[in-house]
Amino acid sequence: AAAPADESRTPLVVVVRNSRGDPMPFKFMGPGPLERDSEGWSKSTLALKCPLKLQVTSRDGPTSELAKVIRLGGHEFTVKESPSHGPGPCAWSRDAVWSDDQGQCHVKLTRTDGKWYAAEIRSRKPLGHGSYRWTVSSETNFAEFDPNVIAGFFCYASDSDEIDVEIGRFGDAGRKEIGQFVIQPAVLGETMKRFKLDPVHRLTVGFDWLPGEVRFECTTADRGKPAKSLATWAFRGDKVPKAATRLFTHVNLWMHMGQPPADSREVEIVVESFQFRPFDDKNKEQKIAKKPPPSRPGITITSPADGSSTTNRQVTVSGTST
């Protein structure tokens, strides 16, 4: 913006907030005194002349003049930008993510001037308990991803409050089970299940996150063909994150240990759709419906043919007792 004709100064108030929306301390570099309010937050009243250029760096990674925003599935996502940050660590570029005319989100590992950049989006708000589903496609066969390339679809608050669907070999070229469902922190066979992928270019991945339980699934999503289940897993227990921890929704494409693809080829995934269906807001801690116990072997109970109640009615019981 051009400066006013009279060179007048305009007051500006800047508030930096963390991922939970709380104000956080920040370093002010510029003229004028630096003060702190009664809660210890840094603050400063300064007069600035236009034009104004503001840059904010947070521990969460993004470093940008203005956060790039992507709309996907009716939700807003910010694009990560940082010279070096986890996972990896990698360099992250806002130019590695964009939306097309169909509203699809493109997420790409790119190389610019000899430097490799990863890509990630993060929801502006935590979505909470509910059903999360991503339909994604890639020109690269998912089952043949380079050993250093990893795609993640997840909800995250911290390294110990995270729900993941990941596709990648994590640097192990001989690894056959390229997919994994994870409740962090990951322990294979306990809070992690790995699975194989068929040669496929289009998938639907996701999970149902409920109080005390997460139900994962990965299916094919070939156009014109019925979906085929590739893997499912249900995890129950106190290690399931609680909605109160405010997990944000992410998609990323990154490099194991920050190492570029061994074949030096860029990789792109297209998030064609993201669907979130919340569970009953009035009953966030709803109980999971229990499955009925299995029938005793060899016992068959035949109800009346007219479908009426069997109370005080004769029924036929056949089979052998165990």
C-alpha positions as semicolon CSV with decimal commas, in nm:
position;residue;x (nm);y (nm);z (nm)
1;A;0,000;0,000;0,000
2;A;0,120;0,349;-0,080
3;A;0,200;0,583;0,208
4;P;-0,054;0,856;0,281
5;A;0,020;1,185;0,109
6;D;0,091;1,358;0,438
7;E;0,334;1,083;0,549
8;S;0,116;1,033;0,857
9;R;0,187;0,738;1,079
10;T;-0,059;0,453;1,136
11;P;-0,072;0,253;1,461
12;L;-0,052;-0,125;1,427
13;V;-0,130;-0,398;1,679
14;V;0,017;-0,744;1,616
15;V;-0,091;-1,052;1,812
16;V;0,094;-1,380;1,757
17;R;-0,100;-1,691;1,857
18;N;0,003;-2,054;1,888
19;S;-0,175;-2,356;1,736
20;R;-0,432;-2,352;2,019
21;G;-0,518;-1,989;1,951
22;D;-0,349;-1,859;2,266
23;P;-0,128;-1,546;2,254
24;M;0,242;-1,627;2,260
25;P;0,562;-1,430;2,319
26;F;0,743;-1,301;2,014
27;K;1,063;-1,116;1,936
28;F;1,015;-0,761;1,818
29;M;1,291;-0,622;1,599
30;G;1,259;-0,256;1,515
31;P;1,246;0,092;1,659
32;G;1,061;0,177;1,973
33;P;1,040;0,029;2,324
34;L;0,939;-0,328;2,398
35;E;0,699;-0,376;2,687
36;R;0,522;-0,670;2,846
37;D;0,164;-0,684;2,964
38;S;0,045;-0,816;3,302
39;E;0,062;-1,179;3,179
40;G;0,414;-1,140;3,046
41;W;0,329;-1,127;2,675
42;S;0,558;-0,915;2,461
43;K;0,394;-0,607;2,322
44;S;0,493;-0,284;2,160
45;T;0,313;0,021;2,035
46;L;0,488;0,158;1,733
47;A;0,416;0,398;1,453
48;L;0,477;0,267;1,104
49;K;0,488;0,433;0,768
50;C;0,338;0,250;0,472
51;P;0,428;0,036;0,290
52;L;0,438;-0,235;0,557
53;K;0,606;-0,576;0,528
54;L;0,551;-0,818;0,815
55;Q;0,720;-1,150;0,869
56;V;0,645;-1,394;1,151
57;T;0,832;-1,714;1,235
58;S;0,676;-1,974;1,465
59;R;0,805;-2,297;1,612
60;D;0,538;-2,482;1,413
61;G;0,733;-2,413;1,096
62;P;0,559;-2,166;0,865
63;T;0,762;-1,856;0,790
64;S;0,584;-1,626;0,550
65;E;0,484;-1,271;0,483
66;L;0,123;-1,388;0,469
67;A;0,014;-1,747;0,521
68;K;-0,104;-1,911;0,200
69;V;-0,452;-2,055;0,243
70;I;-0,602;-2,352;0,056
71;R;-0,970;-2,446;0,071
72;L;-1,042;-2,817;0,066
73;G;-1,363;-3,000;0,151
74;G;-1,520;-2,683;0,288
75;H;-1,230;-2,620;0,529
76;E;-0,938;-2,378;0,524
77;F;-0,580;-2,504;0,537
78;T;-0,259;-2,305;0,569
79;V;0,053;-2,401;0,373
80;K;0,372;-2,475;0,559
81;E;0,684;-2,276;0,475
82;S;1,019;-2,308;0,650
83;P;1,388;-2,334;0,556
84;S;1,422;-2,639;0,783
85;H;1,165;-2,816;0,997
86;G;1,036;-3,164;1,078
87;P;0,946;-3,412;0,974
88;G;1,265;-3,498;0,793
89;P;1,379;-3,234;0,864
90;C;1,306;-3,079;0,525
91;A;1,279;-2,741;0,365
92;W;0,913;-2,652;0,303
93;S;0,779;-2,431;0,026
94;R;0,444;-2,257;-0,011
95;D;0,489;-2,287;-0,389
96;A;0,476;-2,667;-0,359
97;V;0,100;-2,656;-0,284
98;W;-0,176;-2,514;-0,501
99;S;-0,543;-2,559;-0,592
100;D;-0,670;-2,621;-0,943
101;D;-0,995;-2,511;-1,107
102;Q;-1,170;-2,823;-0,977
103;G;-1,087;-2,742;-0,617
104;Q;-0,832;-3,024;-0,592
105;C;-0,523;-2,966;-0,382
106;H;-0,185;-3,046;-0,540
107;V;0,095;-3,135;-0,300
108;K;0,439;-3,179;-0,456
109;L;0,801;-3,256;-0,377
110;T;0,982;-2,999;-0,587
111;R;1,339;-2,909;-0,674
112;T;1,421;-2,543;-0,727
113;D;1,772;-2,420;-0,807
114;G;1,909;-2,755;-0,695
115;K;1,731;-2,754;-0,357
116;W;1,451;-2,993;-0,265
117;Y;1,132;-2,878;-0,093
118;A;0,861;-3,074;0,085
119;A;0,495;-2,970;0,109
120;E;0,230;-2,966;0,381
121;I;-0,110;-2,821;0,461
122;R;-0,266;-2,780;0,807
123;S;-0,626;-2,702;0,898
124;R;-0,686;-2,366;1,055
125;K;-0,911;-2,522;1,317
126;P;-0,916;-2,858;1,495
127;L;-1,211;-3,066;1,373
128;G;-1,241;-3,311;1,662
129;H;-1,403;-3,654;1,676
130;G;-1,543;-3,767;1,345
131;S;-1,488;-3,942;1,014
132;Y;-1,186;-3,830;0,807
133;R;-1,148;-3,942;0,446
134;W;-0,903;-3,831;0,176
135;T;-0,925;-3,944;-0,187
136;V;-0,582;-3,900;-0,345
137;S;-0,421;-3,977;-0,677
138;S;-0,073;-3,972;-0,823
139;E;0,092;-4,035;-1,158
140;T;0,345;-4,229;-0,953
141;N;0,222;-4,573;-0,851
142;F;0,176;-4,551;-0,475
143;A;0,318;-4,903;-0,434
144;E;0,634;-4,789;-0,615
145;F;0,705;-4,470;-0,421
146;D;1,076;-4,389;-0,399
147;P;1,217;-4,517;-0,065
148;N;1,274;-4,160;0,055
149;V;0,924;-4,032;-0,030
150;I;0,651;-4,035;0,236
151;A;0,290;-3,915;0,214
152;G;0,098;-3,849;0,534
153;F;-0,270;-3,795;0,614
154;F;-0,311;-3,723;0,981
155;C;-0,436;-3,533;1,283
156;Y;-0,168;-3,383;1,506
157;A;-0,126;-3,194;1,831
158;S;0,211;-3,329;1,944
159;D;0,439;-3,628;1,889
160;S;0,237;-3,815;2,154
161;D;-0,106;-3,698;2,034
162;E;-0,122;-3,796;1,669
163;I;-0,326;-4,022;1,439
164;D;-0,157;-4,115;1,109
165;V;-0,211;-4,285;0,778
166;E;0,127;-4,293;0,603
167;I;0,249;-4,429;0,272
168;G;0,624;-4,471;0,237
169;R;0,923;-4,698;0,296
170;F;1,105;-4,461;0,532
171;G;1,438;-4,514;0,356
172;D;1,412;-4,895;0,339
173;A;1,411;-4,989;-0,030
174;G;1,332;-5,352;0,053
175;R;1,026;-5,279;0,264
176;K;0,717;-5,452;0,125
177;E;0,454;-5,308;0,358
178;I;0,452;-4,952;0,232
179;G;0,138;-4,838;0,418
180;Q;0,092;-4,793;0,790
181;F;-0,174;-4,691;1,041
182;V;-0,032;-4,528;1,354
183;I;-0,132;-4,400;1,694
184;Q;0,172;-4,206;1,812
185;P;0,410;-4,275;1,968
186;A;0,452;-4,562;1,724
187;V;0,528;-4,916;1,844
188;L;0,504;-5,178;1,572
189;G;0,250;-5,445;1,662
190;E;0,099;-5,233;1,937
191;T;0,017;-4,881;1,817
192;M;0,118;-4,936;1,453
193;K;-0,009;-5,167;1,180
194;R;0,172;-5,195;0,847
195;F;0,013;-5,319;0,525
196;K;0,093;-5,387;0,161
197;L;-0,047;-5,188;-0,130
198;D;-0,158;-5,316;-0,469
199;P;-0,023;-5,127;-0,769
200;V;-0,261;-4,833;-0,765
201;H;-0,270;-4,466;-0,866
202;R;-0,583;-4,364;-0,673
203;L;-0,671;-4,435;-0,310
204;T;-0,913;-4,340;-0,037
205;V;-0,751;-4,336;0,307
206;G;-0,877;-4,225;0,646
207;F;-1,012;-4,312;0,986
208;D;-1,302;-4,272;1,222
209;W;-1,182;-4,106;1,542
210;L;-1,411;-4,171;1,835
211;P;-1,365;-4,146;2,212
212;G;-1,126;-4,427;2,299
213;E;-1,117;-4,579;1,951
214;V;-0,980;-4,515;1,601
215;R;-1,093;-4,721;1,301
216;F;-0,857;-4,700;1,005
217;E;-0,912;-4,799;0,644
218;C;-0,743;-4,785;0,304
219;T;-0,930;-4,872;-0,016
220;T;-0,877;-4,847;-0,389
221;A;-1,062;-4,564;-0,562
222;D;-1,035;-4,652;-0,930
223;R;-1,293;-4,468;-1,138
224;G;-1,565;-4,694;-1,272
225;K;-1,467;-4,984;-1,046
226;P;-1,596;-5,090;-0,706
227;A;-1,370;-4,998;-0,416
228;K;-1,147;-5,276;-0,289
229;S;-1,039;-5,284;0,073
230;L;-0,660;-5,294;0,108
231;A;-0,634;-5,266;0,486
232;T;-0,840;-5,198;0,797
233;W;-0,748;-5,173;1,164
234;A;-0,921;-5,075;1,486
235;F;-0,723;-4,944;1,782
236;R;-0,880;-4,903;2,125
237;G;-0,739;-4,780;2,453
238;D;-0,625;-4,485;2,656
239;K;-0,354;-4,399;2,401
240;V;-0,618;-4,269;2,161
241;P;-0,591;-3,888;2,165
242;K;-0,876;-3,698;2,324
243;A;-1,062;-3,428;2,135
244;A;-0,967;-3,177;2,405
245;T;-0,604;-3,197;2,289
246;R;-0,708;-3,006;1,973
247;L;-0,556;-3,209;1,692
248;F;-0,523;-3,022;1,363
249;T;-0,570;-3,196;1,027
250;H;-0,269;-3,228;0,794
251;V;-0,157;-3,366;0,460
252;N;0,210;-3,373;0,375
253;L;0,460;-3,509;0,126
254;W;0,813;-3,520;0,261
255;M;1,156;-3,685;0,246
256;H;1,294;-3,938;0,492
257;M;1,585;-3,781;0,682
258;G;1,555;-3,489;0,442
259;Q;1,708;-3,700;0,163
260;P;1,574;-3,635;-0,191
261;P;1,426;-3,913;-0,405
262;A;1,698;-4,157;-0,507
263;D;1,586;-4,131;-0,869
264;S;1,592;-3,745;-0,849
265;R;1,236;-3,727;-0,983
266;E;0,977;-3,487;-0,844
267;V;0,668;-3,649;-0,694
268;E;0,316;-3,509;-0,677
269;I;-0,004;-3,624;-0,512
270;V;-0,344;-3,471;-0,579
271;V;-0,590;-3,454;-0,292
272;E;-0,906;-3,479;-0,500
273;S;-1,137;-3,457;-0,201
274;F;-1,139;-3,434;0,175
275;Q;-1,451;-3,530;0,366
276;F;-1,505;-3,476;0,734
277;R;-1,819;-3,588;0,911
278;P;-1,839;-3,486;1,277
279;F;-1,992;-3,707;1,537
280;D;-2,282;-3,583;1,747
281;D;-2,167;-3,251;1,893
282;K;-2,419;-3,291;2,177
283;N;-2,264;-3,619;2,282
284;K;-1,890;-3,596;2,213
285;E;-1,816;-3,880;2,452
286;Q;-2,065;-4,118;2,296
287;K;-1,999;-4,487;2,357
288;I;-1,889;-4,712;2,078
289;A;-2,159;-4,961;1,986
290;K;-2,044;-5,304;2,097
291;K;-2,053;-5,589;1,851
292;P;-2,292;-5,871;1,951
293;P;-2,116;-6,177;2,094
294;P;-2,060;-6,461;1,846
295;S;-2,324;-6,735;1,835
296;R;-2,244;-7,066;1,996
297;P;-2,125;-7,314;1,732
298;G;-2,379;-7,562;1,605
299;I;-2,685;-7,387;1,750
300;T;-2,956;-7,246;1,524
301;I;-3,263;-7,062;1,653
302;T;-3,548;-7,022;1,409
303;S;-3,797;-6,744;1,481
304;P;-4,161;-6,749;1,369
305;A;-4,201;-6,706;0,998
306;D;-4,427;-6,405;1,040
307;G;-4,148;-6,216;1,219
308;S;-4,353;-6,169;1,536
309;S;-4,203;-6,171;1,886
310;T;-4,086;-6,507;2,019
311;T;-4,190;-6,417;2,376
312;N;-4,403;-6,702;2,516
313;R;-4,400;-6,861;2,171
314;Q;-4,263;-7,194;2,062
315;V;-3,936;-7,175;1,866
316;T;-3,732;-7,442;1,694
317;V;-3,383;-7,512;1,825
318;S;-3,157;-7,746;1,631
319;G;-2,791;-7,845;1,651
320;T;-2,562;-7,991;1,910
321;S;-2,479;-7,851;2,249
322;T;-2,113;-7,782;2,343
